[in-house]
Every structure is written in structure tokens, then in C-alpha cells.
Amino acid sequence: MNPRNPRKIVPLHHKAQNSASEDRKMLQGIIDRETLVSWLFLIGSLIFTLDAILENIKGISFSSLLHISASISFTIGSVLFIPTSDRQK
């Protein structure tokens, strides 16, 4: 190691002390983002299901049945993935 140019050691963890209100604000931002992403995924799944229904109206085939089965599965999964407002302590 060169004494004229010492290397800095960068810690991998954050050392700053946050107050409880700052921690709540950061957590609220994460929760809001998770909720938004979950709702957007649900909307996309519902559009996917609508497309599958319209495909089955045109004519039923093995492929269209797979399409509607997959879209309904994604929609159910999307509903179950939406965060609840209950917080366990």
C-alpha cells in the first residue's frame, strides 16, 4: 500500500442512525411501491384473462384452453400477492 495514496475501506452496511419517524417514512415508501406493483400486476393479469376469454369466444382449441387456464392462474396469484394493510408486530 502506497502511503501517499491510502485506500479507503468502504463499509458494506449503512451506519447512519435514522430516527423512528424517518424509518417509518422509508418503510411507507417501500410499502406503497409494493402495493402499486401488485395492483399493476393484477391489472395486467385481468387484461390477459380478458384476451383469453375473447380467444375462446372465437373458437375453443387446446391452445385457447391453456391460455385461459394460465391467465386465470396469474389473476388468482396476483390477488393473493397484494399486500394486506395488517401489520404483524
Backbone as JSON, one array per atom type, in Angstrom:
{
  "sequence": "MNPRNPRKIVPLHHKAQNSASEDRKMLQGIIDRETLVSWLFLIGSLIFTLDAILENIKGISFSSLLHISASISFTIGSVLFIPTSDRQK",
  "N": [[0.85, -1.17, 0.0], [0.54, 2.18, -0.85], [1.85, 4.93, 0.89], [1.35, 7.55, 0.19], [-1.03, 7.52, -1.18], [-3.41, 6.38, 0.35], [-5.7, 3.66, 0.6], [-9.21, 3.76, 0.84], [-11.43, 2.15, 3.04], [-14.47, 0.93, 2.34], [-17.45, 0.58, 4.0], [-19.85, -2.1, 3.95], [-22.35, -1.84, 4.99], [-24.91, 0.43, 6.08], [-24.22, 3.11, 8.14], [-25.53, 5.28, 9.21], [-27.62, 6.74, 11.61], [-31.01, 6.56, 11.85], [-33.98, 8.29, 12.74], [-37.0, 7.16, 14.39], [-39.25, 8.13, 13.04], [-38.2, 8.72, 10.51], [-37.5, 6.16, 9.71], [-40.07, 5.03, 9.52], [-41.11, 6.55, 7.4], [-39.43, 5.74, 5.29], [-40.09, 3.02, 5.21], [-42.82, 3.22, 4.62], [-42.69, 4.24, 2.02], [-41.62, 2.02, 0.7], [-43.66, 0.15, 1.11], [-45.78, 1.4, -0.24], [-44.78, 1.29, -2.84], [-44.62, -1.49, -3.25], [-47.33, -2.13, -3.1], [-48.35, -0.67, -5.27], [-47.02, -1.94, -7.43], [-48.06, -4.52, -7.16], [-50.79, -4.09, -7.67], [-50.65, -3.16, -10.33], [-49.69, -5.47, -11.56], [-51.88, -7.12, -11.14], [-53.82, -5.81, -12.7], [-52.69, -6.15, -15.25], [-52.85, -8.95, -15.37], [-55.61, -9.3, -15.38], [-56.23, -8.15, -17.86], [-54.9, -9.95, -19.5], [-56.5, -12.19, -18.94], [-58.96, -11.32, -20.0], [-58.25, -11.21, -22.71], [-57.85, -13.95, -23.15], [-60.44, -14.91, -22.75], [-61.78, -13.67, -24.89], [-60.44, -14.94, -26.95], [-61.38, -17.55, -26.62], [-64.03, -17.16, -27.23], [-63.99, -16.83, -29.97], [-63.32, -19.36, -30.83], [-62.93, -22.62, -29.53], [-59.99, -24.2, -28.63], [-57.23, -26.42, -27.97], [-55.02, -24.86, -27.37], [-56.24, -22.39, -26.75], [-57.61, -23.08, -24.44], [-55.46, -23.65, -22.74], [-54.41, -21.1, -22.63], [-56.46, -19.62, -21.31], [-56.51, -21.0, -18.89], [-53.94, -20.47, -17.87], [-54.07, -17.68, -17.67], [-56.09, -17.27, -15.77], [-54.89, -18.48, -13.57], [-52.68, -16.74, -13.2], [-54.11, -14.42, -12.52], [-55.39, -15.13, -10.11], [-53.1, -15.6, -8.55], [-52.08, -13.0, -8.57], [-53.99, -11.58, -7.07], [-53.66, -12.8, -4.58], [-51.12, -11.92, -4.01], [-51.21, -9.26, -3.36], [-50.33, -6.88, -0.97], [-51.41, -6.91, 2.46], [-53.15, -4.64, 4.67], [-52.79, -5.12, 7.3], [-50.44, -5.28, 9.89], [-48.07, -7.29, 11.32], [-46.8, -7.44, 14.58]],
  "CA": [[0.0, 0.0, 0.0], [1.31, 3.41, -1.01], [1.5, 5.87, 1.96], [0.87, 8.81, -0.38], [-2.38, 7.31, -1.68], [-4.01, 5.28, 1.12], [-7.0, 3.2, 0.12], [-10.29, 3.84, 1.8], [-12.24, 0.96, 3.22], [-15.87, 1.32, 2.26], [-18.27, -0.44, 4.67], [-20.96, -2.63, 3.16], [-23.6, -1.52, 5.66], [-25.18, 1.85, 6.28], [-24.0, 3.41, 9.55], [-26.29, 6.45, 9.64], [-28.7, 6.47, 12.55], [-32.27, 7.2, 11.47], [-34.98, 8.34, 13.79], [-38.12, 6.25, 14.15], [-40.14, 8.7, 12.02], [-37.55, 8.54, 9.22], [-37.64, 4.75, 9.37], [-41.45, 4.82, 9.08], [-41.27, 7.15, 6.07], [-38.78, 4.87, 4.33], [-40.89, 1.81, 5.12], [-44.06, 3.57, 3.93], [-42.36, 4.32, 0.6], [-41.47, 0.65, 0.21], [-44.98, -0.46, 1.11], [-46.54, 1.99, -1.33], [-44.25, 0.77, -4.1], [-45.06, -2.88, -3.36], [-48.76, -2.12, -3.37], [-48.53, -0.22, -6.65], [-46.57, -3.0, -8.33], [-49.01, -5.62, -7.06], [-52.02, -3.7, -8.38], [-50.36, -3.14, -11.76], [-49.61, -6.87, -12.0], [-53.25, -7.62, -11.17], [-54.48, -5.23, -13.88], [-52.15, -6.88, -16.41], [-53.4, -10.31, -15.36], [-57.01, -9.21, -15.81], [-56.22, -7.92, -19.31], [-54.52, -11.25, -20.05], [-57.69, -13.04, -18.83], [-59.92, -10.83, -20.99], [-57.77, -11.68, -24.01], [-58.1, -15.39, -23.23], [-61.89, -15.09, -22.92], [-62.1, -13.29, -26.27], [-59.9, -16.0, -27.81], [-62.28, -18.7, -26.53], [-65.29, -16.83, -27.91], [-63.76, -17.07, -31.4], [-63.32, -20.8, -31.05], [-62.22, -23.32, -28.47], [-58.94, -25.13, -29.03], [-56.37, -26.79, -26.84], [-54.19, -23.69, -27.07], [-57.05, -21.36, -26.09], [-57.88, -23.56, -23.08], [-54.23, -23.41, -21.97], [-54.3, -19.65, -22.45], [-57.39, -19.17, -20.26], [-56.07, -21.6, -17.62], [-52.77, -19.72, -17.4], [-54.46, -16.31, -17.3], [-56.83, -17.34, -14.5], [-53.89, -18.76, -12.54], [-51.96, -15.49, -12.93], [-55.01, -13.48, -11.85], [-55.53, -15.58, -8.71], [-51.82, -15.32, -7.91], [-51.97, -11.55, -8.39], [-54.85, -11.19, -5.95], [-53.05, -13.28, -3.34], [-49.84, -11.25, -3.8], [-51.43, -7.88, -2.92], [-50.05, -6.77, 0.47], [-52.53, -6.54, 3.33], [-52.88, -3.46, 5.5], [-52.46, -5.59, 8.66], [-49.0, -5.38, 10.17], [-47.79, -8.11, 12.49], [-45.78, -6.82, 15.43]],
  "C": [[0.89, 1.24, 0.0], [0.91, 4.4, 0.07], [0.98, 7.2, 1.41], [-0.59, 8.7, -0.83], [-3.02, 6.14, -0.92], [-5.39, 4.92, 0.56], [-8.03, 3.34, 1.24], [-11.01, 2.51, 1.87], [-13.69, 1.42, 3.28], [-16.7, 0.23, 2.94], [-19.44, -0.87, 3.78], [-22.32, -2.31, 3.77], [-23.7, -0.02, 5.88], [-25.08, 2.17, 7.77], [-24.86, 4.55, 10.08], [-27.44, 6.01, 10.55], [-29.94, 7.25, 12.11], [-33.2, 7.23, 12.66], [-36.12, 7.41, 13.43], [-39.05, 6.8, 13.07], [-39.53, 8.58, 10.63], [-37.64, 7.09, 8.76], [-39.05, 4.45, 8.87], [-41.68, 5.37, 7.68], [-40.63, 6.27, 5.0], [-39.58, 3.59, 4.13], [-42.2, 2.08, 4.38], [-43.84, 3.67, 2.43], [-42.22, 2.94, -0.02], [-42.83, -0.02, 0.1], [-45.81, 0.1, -0.04], [-46.08, 1.45, -2.68], [-44.69, -0.68, -4.3], [-46.54, -2.97, -3.71], [-49.03, -1.72, -4.81], [-48.15, -1.31, -7.64], [-47.55, -4.17, -8.32], [-50.3, -5.32, -7.81], [-51.8, -3.65, -9.89], [-50.27, -4.56, -12.33], [-51.01, -7.47, -12.08], [-53.99, -7.09, -12.4], [-53.99, -5.93, -15.15], [-52.69, -8.29, -16.5], [-54.85, -10.31, -15.8], [-57.12, -8.96, -17.31], [-55.86, -9.22, -20.04], [-55.72, -12.2, -20.02], [-58.75, -12.62, -19.84], [-59.53, -11.29, -22.39], [-58.05, -13.17, -24.19], [-59.59, -15.68, -23.42], [-62.3, -14.78, -24.35], [-61.59, -14.35, -27.25], [-60.82, -17.22, -27.79], [-63.63, -18.43, -27.16], [-65.17, -17.1, -29.41], [-63.8, -18.56, -31.73], [-62.46, -21.47, -30.0], [-61.23, -24.29, -29.1], [-58.11, -25.47, -27.8], [-55.53, -25.6, -26.4], [-54.99, -22.61, -26.33], [-57.41, -21.77, -24.68], [-56.66, -23.4, -22.18], [-54.07, -21.93, -21.66], [-55.21, -19.17, -21.32], [-57.01, -19.77, -18.91], [-54.89, -20.82, -17.03], [-53.18, -18.33, -16.93], [-55.24, -16.29, -15.98], [-55.87, -17.62, -13.34], [-53.1, -17.51, -12.17], [-52.84, -14.5, -12.18], [-55.18, -13.86, -10.38], [-54.24, -15.3, -7.94], [-51.62, -13.84, -7.64], [-52.79, -11.06, -7.21], [-54.21, -11.6, -4.63], [-51.74, -12.56, -3.02], [-50.0, -9.81, -3.33], [-51.2, -7.81, -1.42], [-51.3, -6.37, 1.26], [-52.15, -5.32, 4.15], [-52.54, -3.85, 6.94], [-50.96, -5.73, 8.8], [-48.84, -6.23, 11.43], [-46.66, -7.48, 13.27], [-44.99, -7.87, 16.15]]
}
